[in-house]
Amino acid sequence: MKKIIVFLTNLLNNGISNFLYNYLSFMPLYNFDITILCSAPIDQEILEKFKTLNIKFKIVTSKKVSLTKYTHEVKKILENTYDVSHINGNSGTMALECWLSKKSQIKKIILHNHNTSCDHPFIFGPKSVFTWYMKRHADGLLACSKDAGKWLFKNNYLILNNAININKYMFNFNYRHEIRSKYSIDDSTYIIGQVGLFNKQKNQEFTLNVFQIYLKKNPNALLMFVGEGSNLDYIKNKVNELMLNDKVIFCGSRTDVFKYYSAMDLFILPSIFEGFGIVNVEAQASGLPCLVSDKVIREVKCSDKFNYESLEASFETWADGIENLKKDWGLDRSVDIERIRKAGFDITLQASILYRIYNN
């Protein structure tokens, strides 16, 4: 049995956690003894989901709290002798885990990049000494997309798509009724939805500004945010300032987000940068028209109702983009499943790739 340690920064209801859960839940795990090493914040619902797969956990001090304590605790854990180290991140900060894994003589070290930018690109970006070190000492490089791989690694990387269970996300009338009833929303209301962490990258303030303009075109619209994060209170205060409290719903972090897509009528994502954005695939699997920023990678498009718009464009232009997609508004949420599969986003076909990486 192979012992594998998977490094995550935290355990929240976000893209990286969902990527990992999706893959592990469709892999035969009897050959593996898998431990996830992460720091707070920890979403207990996500933790319990992983535990149903018999995944073990090691919770350590966050690097942001004390880099010294983090390093000491990880070094101690790695004394348990692992065969594979799977390090997830989005910059040269993964060099520390790479160094500790190398020092512990782990046979296979895998670096996995999930984004196309980072907060401190000069220190931890593609040209940094940290990135140079980890690329030199890793045994395998993975990326969630071509853009993410090219940005951090330049070459010699393998794309591991952020695939999903397509059937789980397909439009469901019962889910639509359940979620709309929960929030007392009638079926004639046009719901614009955004799913993701509340942070600078996901750009919820931009969404709010677009929505304020769009309300002039369609007063019977409603904005639904699903997620939590550091900018949540700021956005709530902004909603209050704009006196839109009766037009914006905050649903919090959801493990049943697949139901919420069925309740929506349009998906919006004005990300400032985006390595992949698994929510884009989830929304398309639900048959939703989508309006996203031009920073979202092109490979993610697998629907004719998936439109891009520049972040340089005005809020009015974005509002017009919503209105154009609304012209075909209705409950025809049919999905070209084969197109999604061919794009590489069906987890039932993709999970075997990570299995082989761990096993070989």
C-alpha positions in Angstrom: 0.0 0.0 0.0 1.4 3.4 -1.0 1.4 6.2 1.5 0.5 9.5 0.0 0.6 13.0 1.6 -1.4 15.7 0.0 -0.6 19.4 0.9 -3.4 21.9 0.9 -3.2 25.5 2.2 -6.6 25.2 4.0 -9.7 23.1 3.8 -12.5 25.4 2.5 -15.3 24.9 0.0 -13.1 26.1 -2.8 -11.8 25.0 -6.2 -8.8 23.1 -4.9 -10.6 21.2 -2.2 -13.4 20.3 -4.6 -11.0 19.2 -7.3 -9.3 16.9 -4.8 -12.6 15.5 -3.5 -13.9 14.9 -7.0 -10.9 12.9 -8.0 -10.5 10.9 -4.9 -14.2 9.9 -4.8 -13.9 8.4 -8.2 -10.6 6.6 -7.6 -10.1 3.1 -6.2 -8.4 3.9 -3.0 -7.7 0.5 -1.5 -4.1 0.7 -2.8 -3.5 4.0 -1.0 -3.1 5.3 2.5 -3.8 9.0 1.9 -3.2 11.9 4.4 -4.2 15.5 3.8 -2.0 18.0 5.5 -3.5 21.5 5.9 -4.0 24.5 8.2 -7.0 26.5 9.4 -9.5 27.7 8.3 -11.2 24.3 8.1 -14.7 23.8 6.9 -16.1 21.0 9.0 -18.6 19.8 6.3 -15.8 19.5 3.8 -13.7 17.7 6.4 -16.5 15.1 7.0 -16.9 14.6 3.2 -13.3 13.6 2.9 -13.5 11.3 6.0 -16.2 9.3 4.3 -13.5 8.3 1.8 -11.3 7.1 4.8 -8.9 10.0 4.2 -6.7 10.9 7.2 -5.9 14.5 8.2 -3.0 16.3 9.8 -3.9 19.9 10.9 -0.8 22.1 11.4 -0.1 25.7 12.3 -0.7 28.1 9.4 2.4 29.5 7.6 0.8 32.9 8.1 0.7 32.4 11.9 4.2 31.0 12.3 6.5 29.8 9.5 8.8 28.2 12.1 6.1 26.2 13.8 4.7 25.1 10.4 8.1 23.9 9.2 8.8 22.0 12.5 5.3 20.4 12.5 5.5 19.3 8.8 9.0 17.9 9.3 7.8 15.8 12.2 4.8 14.5 10.2 7.0 13.6 7.3 9.0 11.3 9.5 6.2 8.8 9.0 7.8 7.9 5.6 5.5 8.7 2.6 5.9 7.4 -0.9 4.3 10.4 -2.7 4.1 14.1 -1.9 1.3 15.9 -3.8 1.8 19.7 -3.2 -1.0 22.0 -4.2 -0.7 25.7 -4.6 -0.3 28.6 -7.1 3.2 29.9 -6.8 6.8 29.4 -5.6 5.6 29.1 -2.0 5.3 25.4 -2.8 9.2 25.3 -2.6 9.0 24.9 1.2 6.9 21.7 1.0 9.1 20.5 -1.8 12.3 21.0 0.2 10.8 19.3 3.3 9.6 16.4 1.1 13.1 16.1 -0.4 14.7 16.2 3.0 12.4 13.4 4.1 13.5 11.3 1.1 10.0 11.0 -0.3 10.4 9.0 -3.6 7.9 11.1 -5.7 7.3 14.8 -5.3 4.4 16.3 -7.4 3.9 20.1 -7.7 0.3 21.1 -8.7 -0.4 24.7 -9.8 -4.0 25.9 -9.7 -3.8 29.5 -10.9 -2.3 32.0 -13.4 -1.1 34.6 -10.9 -0.2 35.1 -7.3 -0.2 37.9 -4.7 3.6 38.5 -4.8 4.8 37.5 -8.3 8.2 39.1 -7.9 9.0 36.9 -4.8 7.0 33.8 -5.6 6.2 34.0 -9.4 7.7 32.1 -12.3 11.1 33.9 -12.3 11.7 33.5 -8.6 14.5 31.4 -7.0 11.8 29.5 -5.1 10.1 28.4 -8.3 13.5 27.5 -9.9 14.3 25.3 -6.9 11.0 23.4 -6.7 11.0 22.8 -10.5 14.5 21.4 -10.3 13.7 19.0 -7.4 10.1 17.9 -8.3 9.4 14.6 -10.0 6.3 15.7 -11.7 4.5 19.0 -12.6 0.7 19.3 -12.8 -1.5 22.2 -13.8 -5.2 22.8 -13.9 -5.0 24.4 -17.3 -2.6 25.2 -20.1 -2.4 28.8 -19.0 -1.7 27.9 -15.4 1.1 25.5 -16.4 2.7 27.9 -18.8 2.6 30.7 -16.3 4.4 28.9 -13.4 6.3 26.0 -15.1 6.7 27.2 -18.7 7.0 23.6 -20.0 7.2 19.9 -19.1 3.9 19.9 -17.2 0.8 17.7 -17.4 -2.7 19.2 -17.5 -5.0 17.6 -14.9 -8.5 19.0 -15.7 -10.8 20.2 -12.9 -13.4 17.5 -13.8 -16.8 17.0 -12.2 -19.5 14.5 -11.8 -21.6 15.8 -14.7 -24.8 14.0 -13.8 -24.8 15.6 -10.3 -24.9 19.1 -11.7 -27.5 18.7 -14.5 -30.6 20.8 -14.2 -33.2 19.5 -11.9 -36.8 20.9 -11.5 -37.0 19.6 -8.0 -33.8 21.3 -6.9 -35.0 24.6 -8.5 -38.3 24.4 -6.6 -36.5 23.5 -3.4 -34.0 26.3 -3.4 -36.5 29.0 -4.6 -39.0 27.9 -2.0 -36.3 28.1 0.7 -35.7 31.8 -0.1 -39.4 32.6 -1.1 -38.5 33.3 -4.7 -41.2 32.8 -7.3 -40.4 31.2 -10.7 -40.9 34.4 -12.6 -37.9 36.1 -10.9 -34.7 36.1 -13.0 -31.8 35.0 -10.8 -28.2 36.0 -11.6 -25.8 33.8 -9.6 -22.1 33.8 -8.7 -20.4 31.0 -6.8 -17.0 31.3 -5.2 -14.9 32.7 -2.4 -15.4 36.4 -1.5 -12.0 37.8 -2.4 -10.3 40.3 -4.7 -9.8 37.7 -7.4 -13.5 36.7 -7.7 -14.5 40.4 -8.0 -17.9 40.3 -6.4 -17.9 44.1 -6.2 -17.8 44.3 -10.0 -20.8 41.9 -10.1 -22.7 44.1 -7.7 -22.1 47.2 -9.8 -23.2 45.4 -13.0 -26.3 44.1 -11.2 -27.3 47.6 -10.1 -27.3 48.7 -13.7 -29.1 45.6 -14.9 -32.0 46.2 -12.4 -33.0 49.2 -14.6 -33.5 46.9 -17.5 -35.2 44.1 -15.5 -36.5 45.2 -12.0 -37.7 41.6 -11.5 -34.1 40.3 -11.2 -32.3 39.0 -8.1 -28.6 38.5 -7.4 -27.6 35.3 -5.5 -24.1 34.9 -4.0 -22.9 31.4 -2.9 -19.7 31.3 -0.9 -17.8 32.9 2.0 -14.5 34.7 2.3 -12.5 37.6 3.5 -14.5 40.2 1.4 -17.9 39.0 2.5 -18.6 41.7 5.1 -17.3 44.4 2.7 -19.8 43.3 0.0 -22.6 43.1 2.5 -21.9 46.6 3.6 -21.8 47.7 -0.1 -25.2 46.1 -0.7 -26.6 48.0 2.3 -25.1 51.3 1.0 -26.8 50.7 -2.4 -30.1 49.8 -0.6 -30.2 46.5 -2.5 -30.9 44.3 0.6 -34.1 43.0 -0.9 -32.5 42.2 -4.2 -29.3 40.3 -3.1 -29.2 37.0 -1.3 -26.1 35.6 0.5 -26.4 31.8 0.7 -23.1 31.2 2.5 -20.8 28.2 1.8 -22.8 25.2 0.4 -21.9 21.6 0.0 -25.1 21.2 -2.0 -24.1 23.9 -4.5 -25.3 21.7 -7.4 -28.9 22.5 -6.3 -28.3 26.2 -6.4 -27.3 26.2 -10.1 -30.7 24.7 -10.9 -32.3 27.7 -9.1 -30.3 30.2 -11.1 -31.1 31.6 -14.6 -27.6 33.0 -15.5 -24.1 32.5 -14.1 -21.7 35.5 -13.8 -17.9 35.4 -13.0 -15.9 38.6 -13.6 -12.7 37.2 -12.2 -9.6 39.4 -12.3 -7.5 36.2 -12.9 -8.4 32.6 -13.1 -6.3 29.4 -13.4 -9.3 27.4 -14.3 -12.5 28.0 -12.2 -14.3 24.7 -11.7 -17.5 26.7 -11.2 -17.5 27.5 -14.9 -17.8 23.8 -15.7 -20.4 23.2 -13.0 -22.6 26.0 -14.3 -22.4 24.8 -17.9 -23.2 21.2 -16.8 -26.4 22.7 -15.4 -27.3 24.3 -18.7 -26.9 27.8 -17.5 -26.1 30.8 -19.8 -22.7 32.2 -18.5 -21.1 35.6 -18.7 -17.5 35.6 -17.6 -14.5 37.9 -17.8 -11.9 37.6 -20.5 -9.4 36.4 -17.8 -11.2 33.0 -17.7 -9.3 30.5 -19.8 -10.7 29.6 -23.2 -10.4 25.8 -22.6 -13.2 25.9 -20.1 -15.9 26.8 -22.7 -18.0 23.8 -23.7 -21.4 25.5 -24.4 -22.6 28.0 -27.0 -24.2 30.0 -24.1 -20.8 30.7 -22.6 -19.9 34.4 -23.3 -16.8 36.4 -22.5 -16.6 40.1 -21.7 -13.7 42.4 -21.0 -13.1 43.8 -17.5 -12.3 47.0 -19.3 -15.9 47.2 -20.6 -18.4 49.3 -18.8 -20.9 48.0 -16.3 -23.6 49.0 -18.9 -21.9 46.7 -21.5 -21.9 43.8 -19.0 -25.6 44.5 -18.2 -26.3 44.4 -21.9 -24.5 41.1 -22.1 -26.8 39.7 -19.4 -29.9 41.0 -21.3 -28.6 39.4 -24.6 -28.3 36.0 -22.9 -31.8 36.5 -21.3 -33.4 36.6 -24.8 -33.3 32.8 -24.8 -34.5 32.6 -21.2 -36.6 29.6 -20.4 -36.3 26.2 -18.8 -34.6 24.6 -21.8 -31.5 23.6 -19.9 -30.3 20.9 -22.2 -26.6 20.1 -22.1 -24.3 18.6 -24.7 -22.7 16.1 -22.3 -20.5 14.6 -25.0 -19.0 18.1 -25.6 -18.2 18.4 -21.9 -16.6 14.9 -21.9 -14.5 15.6 -25.0 -13.3 18.8 -23.3 -11.9 16.5 -20.5 -14.3 17.6 -17.7 -16.0 14.2 -16.9 -14.5 12.9 -13.6 -15.5 9.3 -14.5 -13.0 9.5 -17.3 -10.3 11.7 -15.7 -9.9 10.2 -12.3 -7.8 7.3 -13.6 -5.0 9.8 -14.6 -4.3 10.9 -11.0 -4.6 7.2 -10.0 -1.8 6.3 -12.4 0.3 9.2 -11.2 0.1 8.1 -7.6 0.5 4.4 -8.4 3.3 4.4 -11.0 
